[in-house]
Every structure is written in structure tokens, then in C-alpha cells.
């Protein structure tokens, strides 16, 4: 029986030996400034409120960059690609706004309604942004793009990233990924909820939208039916099983690589025996998709795909991780721990020298952190308010070559308020992350 247990790993090693070497990128392109051209994109505002029974959350934000605008330029939300209107007469948008400045953002009154999503849905949602110019009575569309989901962006970039070491990819992630809560109006307005929840998408939705790294905090509650829970520090959120099920479902559906960062154990992990119980739980629930740490972060996506094991369980307790082949060394988090946007930018900028291109898993924690004073003096502001302050600036910071060329994981709050997923895809497509 021991021989039968070992055989799959021997086969896996044979596959790895025959796989393409991870030494360098076959199509390495010269460094280039990727984000200088005019571009438009939609984001989803993290702000939320209500009016009667109407939920005023998930409002679309129009974003434009690098335009030499002239008087009369406009930007709007459409239900189809506005560039297709030009040959059949220009049609009215949901909402249209005058453009003021070469770059900017405008929050609209158009809501991104919830609907079922999955790996096989159309990539473009039926929501478009268009930048238009009217001259001599004729309207033309200078740029347009749709709000997208990215369930298979790694597989889609197989030719570009298949032989690139995992540590050399820019990977969009979520901070406190299991701390999510769908906004419900008045019941969601309490200070505890506002300063506890970092997202309003389920884990499966986060992954379908393009997130590939999940920062998870786990609590142990031995006297409950579900002993393991996702936590936000001391606050228990929901049974961990929901997160595990979503990760496994997504991995089996898509074959995408998912970094599962078990970063903190704030409640109940008081002895090695609890960790052992947790590792046995992970093996039982995720064993068929967990990648062995013998691959290392120098392994390429092709090598993960050859083994058909694409979930990487990173574990912050080194003494425990060293004892188990399914547990990888933990993620080093660059954490500014500030509620000041300038301090966040300065800290993250310096983190690339300290952590970038070291061949290890690291995450830039690209969010502002509230203080006790914030909770007392700004009770209605919450994590959503801080995300609203940081998300668009974070997007622009990661368009700098000095940032994206050395990035790995970018961990976000209310990630749909950024364009970091699309930014990471473009960086990876162009081999612009130069950590080799």
C-alpha cells in the first residue's frame, strides 16, 4: 500500500522532468511603458448606501486616462459596445458626462446588478464605457471597453506565461478574502460590519473575476459543528468550508493556479495539535488539487498544469509548514498599517527594494488601515470608505514600470474598485515583470 501511495508522486516527477525548463521566458520583450496610451475602463465603487428599499451599492465608475481632451468630449455607460453604433447612428447611453481633464474618474448612478457567474459565462458583461468626441455634428468613439470577468486569464496567457516562474508573475489578490458580506442596506450600516468586511463578493466570485491569491485568517472553535472559521482578527465570519468548497470548485473547473495564503490564526490555534488537525482537514478537503511544495516558486504554470495540482497552500507558521509536503512557506506581507494615502504610497514604493524579485512569495498589502480613532470618530466611513480613497490611486501606482516590473501579489480591499486585475494581465501578457 505504501508503494501505491508514492507512485503518483513518482509519475509527477517524471512529468516535471519532461516539462519545459523554467529558466527564462521564451518571448521576453524589452521593457516598455505599458500604460501611456489613452484608455478607458469601468470599476465598481466600494461606497454603499440605500434609499428606501433601493440599494445604492456597486455603482459603476467611469475612468479615463491619457486623453488630450477638447471641449465637448464625453464619457458614458452603455449596454453594448458604443463603437458599433457609428455605422448605424449613435444611440443614447445610460448616463453621459462631460470630460474634464486628461485623466479622471466619475461615479455614476448605474448599478452593477448581481447575477450568477461562472467559468463559462461571456467575458464581457453587458456594461460598456465609451469616450466620445463630437465634431462638425458627427460623433465618434475614441475608446471603449467592457466590464469583464477573467475566469481563465492564466490559461488564456499560456503562450506568454507558461514557462515563466510563478514568483515572476504579477498576481491580483484580496486581503482578508474570507471577510465578505453582501450589502443589505440598513442591516449593513452598523459600525461592526463597516469595519469588519473587506469585500462584497464570495470567494468563487472573486476567483471568477480574476483574483488569484487569497489572504485567509482562520479561527478554531472546538465546540462548534464547524470547527474552522474564516476570521477577521477576533471576529468570526463564517465556516471555512464555504471558502474551501469555492476554491476547489474553481480549481477543478478552470485549472487556474490559486495561492491560498493561510496567513494568521487569531483564535484557538493554541497548540501544534490544532495545526495538525487543520492540516489533516486541508488534506482531506483539498488534497486532489494541492500542489506539493517540492515544486517551489520557481516552477512554471506548465509544471503545475502537468501535475493537475494548482492550489498552493502557503502557511505562515514555518514550524508547521516544514513538516508537511502540502504546506508551502508563508507569504511575506508588506504592510504599511496606515490610514494615510501618502504614507501608503511611500511604504509600498520602498517595499519593492525590500521584497521584490527575491524569489519568494510576497504581497504588497495595498489598502489603508483604520485606527481606533477612525472607528470612534468616523463610524459611517468604514473599510469601504478607505477603499474608495485608495483603490484608484493604487491602480495608477501599479501602472509605473518601477512597480509592475517587480510586483508579485497585490492584495486589495473591495478589489472591483481598482483596475489591478486588468493591469496584472497586461503586465503578464507583455512579460513586463522582470523578476527572473
C-alpha positions as CSV (number, residue, x, y, z in Angstrom):
1,X,0.0,0.0,0.0
2,X,2.9,2.4,0.7
3,X,4.1,1.8,-2.8
4,X,0.7,2.7,-4.2
5,X,0.7,6.0,-2.2
6,X,4.1,7.0,-3.6
7,X,3.5,6.1,-7.2
8,X,1.6,9.3,-8.2
9,X,4.4,11.5,-7.0
10,X,7.0,9.4,-8.9
11,X,4.8,9.9,-12.0
12,X,4.6,13.6,-11.2
13,X,8.4,13.9,-11.0
14,X,8.7,12.2,-14.4
15,X,6.3,14.7,-15.9
16,X,8.2,17.6,-14.3
17,X,11.5,16.3,-15.7
18,X,10.0,16.2,-19.2
19,X,8.3,19.7,-18.9
20,X,9.8,22.8,-20.5
21,X,12.5,24.3,-18.3
22,X,11.6,27.3,-16.1
23,X,14.9,29.0,-16.8
24,X,13.8,32.0,-18.8
25,X,11.0,33.5,-20.9
26,X,10.9,32.3,-24.5
27,X,9.4,35.6,-25.6
28,X,11.0,38.1,-23.3
29,X,10.1,41.5,-24.6
30,X,12.1,44.7,-24.0
31,X,10.9,46.8,-21.1
32,X,8.2,49.2,-22.3
33,X,5.9,51.7,-20.8
34,X,2.7,49.8,-21.0
35,X,0.1,52.3,-19.8
36,X,0.8,55.5,-21.7
37,X,-1.9,55.2,-24.4
38,X,-5.4,56.6,-24.0
39,X,-7.6,54.0,-22.2
40,X,-11.0,53.8,-20.6
41,X,-12.3,51.2,-18.0
42,X,-15.1,50.6,-15.6
43,X,-14.6,50.0,-11.9
44,X,-17.2,49.3,-9.2
45,X,-17.4,51.8,-6.3
46,X,-16.9,50.4,-2.8
47,X,-19.2,53.0,-1.4
48,X,-22.7,51.8,-0.4
49,X,-25.9,53.4,0.9
50,X,-29.6,52.9,0.5
51,X,-32.8,54.9,-0.2
52,X,-35.9,53.2,1.0
53,X,-35.8,49.7,-0.5
54,X,-33.2,50.6,-3.2
55,X,-29.6,49.6,-2.6
56,X,-27.2,52.2,-3.8
57,X,-24.1,50.0,-3.8
58,X,-22.0,48.5,-6.6
59,X,-22.3,51.7,-8.6
60,X,-20.1,51.9,-11.8
61,X,-17.3,54.4,-12.0
62,X,-16.1,55.7,-15.4
63,X,-12.3,56.0,-15.7
64,X,-10.3,57.6,-18.5
65,X,-6.5,58.1,-18.8
66,X,-4.1,59.9,-21.1
67,X,-6.5,61.8,-23.4
68,X,-5.8,65.1,-25.0
69,X,-9.4,66.2,-24.4
70,X,-11.2,69.0,-26.2
71,X,-14.4,70.8,-25.3
72,X,-17.4,68.6,-26.0
73,X,-15.6,65.3,-25.2
74,X,-17.9,63.0,-23.2
75,X,-17.7,59.6,-21.4
76,X,-20.7,57.4,-20.8
77,X,-22.1,54.0,-19.8
78,X,-23.7,51.8,-22.4
79,X,-25.3,48.3,-22.6
80,X,-23.2,47.4,-25.7
81,X,-20.0,48.5,-27.4
82,X,-20.7,52.1,-28.4
83,X,-18.1,51.8,-31.3
84,X,-20.7,49.5,-33.0
85,X,-23.1,52.5,-33.1
86,X,-21.1,54.6,-35.5
87,X,-22.3,52.9,-38.7
88,X,-25.9,52.8,-37.6
89,X,-26.5,56.1,-35.9
90,X,-25.2,57.0,-32.4
91,X,-27.5,55.8,-29.6
92,X,-28.1,57.3,-26.2
93,X,-26.1,55.9,-23.2
94,X,-27.4,55.1,-19.8
95,X,-25.5,58.1,-18.5
96,X,-23.2,60.6,-20.2
97,X,-20.8,63.1,-18.5
98,X,-18.6,65.8,-19.8
99,X,-14.9,65.1,-19.7
100,X,-12.7,67.5,-17.7
101,X,-9.0,66.8,-17.7
102,X,-6.7,64.3,-19.4
103,X,-7.4,61.6,-16.8
104,X,-10.2,61.2,-14.3
105,X,-13.0,59.2,-12.7
106,X,-16.7,59.8,-12.4
107,X,-19.1,57.8,-10.2
108,X,-22.3,57.0,-12.0
109,X,-25.8,56.1,-10.9
110,X,-25.7,52.8,-12.8
111,X,-25.6,49.8,-10.6
112,X,-23.7,46.6,-11.4
113,X,-26.5,44.2,-10.5
114,X,-25.7,40.8,-9.1
115,X,-26.3,37.8,-11.4
116,X,-25.0,34.3,-11.4
117,X,-21.4,34.0,-12.8
118,X,-19.3,31.0,-13.6
119,X,-16.3,29.9,-15.7
120,X,-18.4,29.6,-18.9
121,X,-20.2,33.0,-18.9
122,X,-19.4,35.6,-21.6
123,X,-16.3,37.5,-20.6
124,X,-17.8,40.9,-21.4
125,X,-20.7,41.9,-19.1
126,X,-23.4,44.0,-20.8
127,X,-21.9,47.2,-19.5
128,X,-19.5,49.3,-21.5
129,X,-17.7,52.6,-21.1
130,X,-17.2,54.8,-24.2
131,X,-15.2,58.0,-24.7
132,X,-16.8,60.1,-27.5
133,X,-16.0,63.2,-29.4
134,X,-18.4,65.2,-31.4
135,X,-17.0,67.4,-34.2
136,X,-18.9,69.1,-37.1
137,X,-22.1,67.3,-36.0
138,X,-20.6,63.8,-36.1
139,X,-19.9,61.7,-33.0
140,X,-17.1,59.2,-32.9
141,X,-15.9,56.8,-30.3
142,X,-12.2,57.2,-29.4
143,X,-12.0,54.4,-26.9
144,X,-14.4,51.8,-25.4
145,X,-14.2,48.8,-23.2
146,X,-16.5,46.5,-21.2
147,X,-16.7,45.4,-17.6
148,X,-15.1,41.9,-17.8
149,X,-14.7,38.8,-15.8
150,X,-11.4,36.8,-16.1
151,X,-12.1,33.2,-15.0
152,X,-9.2,31.7,-17.1
153,X,-6.8,34.5,-17.6
154,X,-3.7,32.3,-16.8
155,X,-4.7,29.6,-19.3
156,X,-5.5,32.4,-21.8
157,X,-1.9,33.6,-21.5
158,X,-0.4,30.2,-21.7
159,X,1.9,31.1,-24.6
160,X,3.1,34.1,-22.7
161,X,3.4,32.9,-19.1
162,X,3.5,29.1,-19.4
163,X,7.3,28.9,-18.9
164,X,7.7,31.8,-16.5
165,X,8.5,31.1,-12.8
166,X,5.5,31.6,-10.6
167,X,7.4,34.2,-8.5
168,X,7.8,36.3,-11.7
169,X,4.1,36.9,-12.3
170,X,2.1,39.8,-11.1
171,X,-0.9,38.3,-9.2
172,X,-4.0,40.1,-8.1
173,X,-5.2,39.2,-4.7
174,X,-7.6,40.0,-1.9
175,X,-6.8,41.0,1.7
176,X,-8.8,39.1,4.3
177,X,-10.5,37.3,1.4
178,X,-13.0,35.4,3.6
179,X,-14.3,38.6,5.2
180,X,-17.0,39.3,2.7
181,X,-20.6,40.4,3.2
182,X,-23.2,41.4,0.6
183,X,-24.6,44.9,1.4
184,X,-28.2,44.8,2.6
185,X,-29.0,48.4,3.3
186,X,-29.9,49.3,6.9
187,X,-28.8,45.9,8.4
188,X,-25.3,46.6,6.9
189,X,-24.9,50.0,8.4
190,X,-23.6,49.1,11.8
191,X,-20.1,50.0,12.8
192,X,-19.0,46.4,13.4
193,X,-20.0,45.4,9.8
194,X,-18.5,48.6,8.3
195,X,-15.1,48.0,10.0
196,X,-15.1,44.2,9.6
197,X,-15.9,43.3,6.0
198,X,-13.4,43.9,3.2
199,X,-15.4,42.6,0.2
200,X,-18.9,42.0,-1.1
201,X,-18.1,39.1,-3.4
202,X,-18.0,35.4,-2.4
203,X,-14.7,33.6,-2.8
204,X,-15.9,31.9,-6.0
205,X,-16.9,35.3,-7.4
206,X,-13.5,36.8,-6.5
207,X,-11.8,34.0,-8.4
208,X,-14.1,34.2,-11.5
209,X,-13.4,37.9,-11.6
210,X,-9.7,37.3,-11.8
211,X,-8.3,37.2,-8.3
212,X,-5.6,34.5,-7.9
213,X,-4.3,35.0,-4.3
214,X,-6.4,34.8,-1.2
215,X,-5.2,36.1,2.2
216,X,-7.1,33.9,4.7
217,X,-7.3,34.2,8.5
218,X,-8.5,31.1,10.3
219,X,-10.1,30.6,13.7
220,X,-10.5,27.3,15.6
221,X,-13.7,26.8,17.6
222,X,-13.7,23.2,19.0
223,X,-17.2,23.4,20.5
224,X,-19.0,24.1,17.2
225,X,-20.1,21.8,14.4
226,X,-17.7,23.6,12.0
227,X,-14.5,23.8,14.0
228,X,-12.7,26.0,11.5
229,X,-13.9,29.5,10.5
230,X,-12.7,32.4,8.5
231,X,-12.0,35.3,10.8
232,X,-11.2,39.0,10.7
233,X,-8.9,39.1,13.6
234,X,-11.1,38.1,16.6
235,X,-14.4,38.4,14.7
236,X,-15.7,35.1,13.5
237,X,-17.1,35.4,9.9
238,X,-18.4,32.0,8.6
239,X,-17.3,28.4,8.4
240,X,-14.1,27.9,6.4
241,X,-15.8,25.1,4.5
242,X,-17.5,27.6,2.2
243,X,-14.1,29.1,1.2
244,X,-12.6,25.6,0.7
245,X,-15.5,24.5,-1.4
246,X,-15.3,27.6,-3.7
247,X,-11.6,27.2,-4.2
248,X,-11.9,23.5,-5.0
249,X,-14.8,24.1,-7.4
250,X,-12.9,26.9,-9.2
251,X,-9.7,24.9,-9.5
252,X,-11.4,21.8,-10.9
253,X,-13.4,23.9,-13.4
254,X,-10.6,26.1,-14.7
255,X,-7.2,24.6,-13.9
256,X,-6.1,28.1,-12.8
257,X,-3.4,28.5,-10.2
258,X,-4.7,29.8,-6.9
259,X,-2.4,30.9,-4.0
260,X,-4.2,30.2,-0.7
261,X,-2.3,32.2,1.9
262,X,-3.2,30.9,5.4
263,X,-1.6,34.0,7.0
264,X,-2.9,34.2,10.5
265,X,-4.6,32.0,13.1
266,X,-6.0,34.6,15.5
267,X,-8.3,32.3,17.6
268,X,-7.9,28.8,19.0
269,X,-4.6,27.7,17.5
270,X,-3.0,27.2,20.9
271,X,-1.0,24.1,20.2
272,X,0.7,22.1,17.5
273,X,-2.1,19.5,17.8
274,X,-4.7,22.1,16.5
275,X,-2.5,22.8,13.5
276,X,-2.1,19.1,12.8
277,X,-5.9,18.7,12.9
278,X,-6.2,21.6,10.5
279,X,-3.6,20.2,8.1
280,X,-5.5,16.9,8.1
281,X,-8.6,18.8,7.2
282,X,-6.9,20.5,4.3
283,X,-5.6,17.2,3.0
284,X,-9.0,15.7,3.2
285,X,-10.8,18.5,1.5
286,X,-8.3,19.8,-1.0
287,X,-5.8,17.0,-1.4
288,X,-6.6,16.3,-5.0
289,X,-5.7,19.9,-6.1
290,X,-3.0,20.8,-3.6
291,X,0.4,21.3,-5.2
292,X,3.4,19.8,-3.5
293,X,5.9,22.4,-2.2
294,X,8.7,20.4,-3.9
295,X,7.7,22.4,-7.0
296,X,8.9,25.6,-5.4
297,X,8.0,29.1,-6.6
298,X,10.5,28.7,-9.4
299,X,8.1,26.2,-11.0
300,X,6.2,27.4,-14.0
301,X,2.4,27.3,-14.7
302,X,3.1,24.5,-17.2
303,X,4.6,22.4,-14.5
304,X,1.6,22.9,-12.2
305,X,-0.7,22.1,-15.1
306,X,1.3,18.9,-15.9
307,X,0.6,17.6,-12.4
308,X,-3.0,18.9,-12.5
309,X,-2.5,20.3,-9.0
310,X,-2.9,24.1,-9.0
311,X,-3.8,25.2,-5.4
312,X,-0.8,26.4,-3.5
313,X,-1.3,26.3,0.3
314,X,1.1,28.8,1.9
315,X,1.3,28.7,5.7
316,X,2.7,31.4,7.9
317,X,3.7,29.0,10.8
318,X,7.0,27.8,9.5
319,X,7.5,25.1,12.1
320,X,4.3,23.5,11.0
321,X,4.8,24.1,7.2
322,X,8.2,22.4,7.4
323,X,6.6,19.1,8.4
324,X,4.1,18.8,5.5
325,X,4.6,18.5,1.8
326,X,1.3,20.2,1.0
327,X,2.3,23.4,3.0
328,X,4.5,26.0,1.3
329,X,6.4,28.7,3.2
330,X,4.2,31.6,4.1
331,X,3.7,34.9,2.3
332,X,5.8,37.8,3.4
333,X,3.3,40.7,3.6
334,X,4.5,44.3,3.1
335,X,2.0,46.1,5.5
336,X,2.1,49.8,5.8
337,X,-0.5,49.8,8.6
338,X,-1.5,53.4,7.9
339,X,-4.7,55.4,7.2
340,X,-2.8,58.0,5.2
341,X,-2.7,57.6,1.4
342,X,0.7,59.3,1.0
343,X,2.3,57.1,3.6
344,X,0.8,54.0,1.9
345,X,2.3,55.0,-1.4
346,X,5.7,55.7,0.2
347,X,5.8,52.5,2.1
348,X,4.7,50.3,-0.9
349,X,7.2,52.1,-3.1
350,X,10.0,51.2,-0.8
351,X,8.8,47.6,-0.4
352,X,9.9,46.6,-3.9
353,X,13.6,47.1,-2.9
354,X,13.0,45.0,0.3
355,X,10.8,42.3,-1.1
356,X,10.6,42.4,-4.9
357,X,12.4,39.9,-7.1
358,X,13.7,37.8,-4.1
359,X,12.2,34.5,-5.4
360,X,9.9,34.2,-2.5
361,X,6.1,34.7,-2.0
362,X,5.4,38.3,-1.0
363,X,2.4,40.5,-1.1
364,X,2.0,44.3,-1.2
365,X,-0.9,45.0,1.1
366,X,-2.4,47.8,-1.0
367,X,-5.1,49.0,1.4
368,X,-5.4,51.7,4.1
369,X,-5.8,50.5,7.7
370,X,-8.3,52.2,10.1
371,X,-7.4,53.2,13.6
372,X,-9.4,53.1,16.8
373,X,-9.9,56.8,16.4
374,X,-11.4,56.2,13.0
375,X,-13.9,53.7,14.3
376,X,-14.9,56.2,17.1
377,X,-14.9,59.4,15.1
378,X,-15.8,58.1,11.6
379,X,-18.3,55.3,12.4
380,X,-20.0,55.5,9.0
381,X,-16.8,55.6,7.0
382,X,-15.6,52.0,7.4
383,X,-13.4,49.9,5.2
384,X,-15.5,50.9,2.2
385,X,-14.6,54.5,2.7
386,X,-10.9,53.8,3.0
387,X,-11.0,51.5,-0.1
388,X,-12.7,54.4,-2.0
389,X,-9.8,56.6,-1.1
390,X,-7.1,54.1,-2.1
391,X,-8.3,52.0,-5.0
392,X,-7.9,54.3,-8.0
393,X,-4.6,55.7,-6.7
394,X,-3.3,52.1,-6.3
395,X,-4.3,51.3,-9.9
396,X,-2.3,54.2,-11.1
397,X,0.7,53.4,-8.9
398,X,0.9,49.9,-10.4
399,X,1.0,51.4,-13.9
400,X,4.5,52.6,-13.1
401,X,7.2,50.5,-14.5
402,X,9.2,50.7,-11.3
403,X,6.2,49.0,-9.6
404,X,4.8,46.5,-12.1
405,X,8.3,45.3,-13.1
406,X,9.0,44.0,-9.6
407,X,5.5,43.1,-8.3
408,X,4.2,39.8,-7.2
409,X,0.9,39.6,-5.1
410,X,-1.1,42.8,-4.9
411,X,-3.7,42.4,-2.0
412,X,-6.7,44.6,-2.2
413,X,-9.9,45.6,-0.3
414,X,-13.0,45.8,-2.5
415,X,-10.9,44.9,-5.4
416,X,-13.5,45.7,-8.1
417,X,-12.9,49.4,-7.2
418,X,-9.5,49.0,-8.9
419,X,-8.2,48.1,-12.3
420,X,-5.4,46.0,-10.9
421,X,-6.7,42.7,-12.4
422,X,-6.6,44.0,-15.9
423,X,-3.3,45.8,-15.1
424,X,-1.7,42.5,-14.0
425,X,-3.0,40.6,-17.0
426,X,-1.4,43.2,-19.3
427,X,1.9,43.2,-17.4
428,X,2.0,39.4,-17.6
429,X,1.0,39.4,-21.3
430,X,3.9,41.6,-22.1
431,X,6.4,39.9,-19.9
432,X,6.9,43.2,-18.2
433,X,7.5,41.8,-14.7
434,X,11.3,41.4,-15.0
435,X,11.9,39.2,-11.9
436,X,13.5,36.1,-13.5
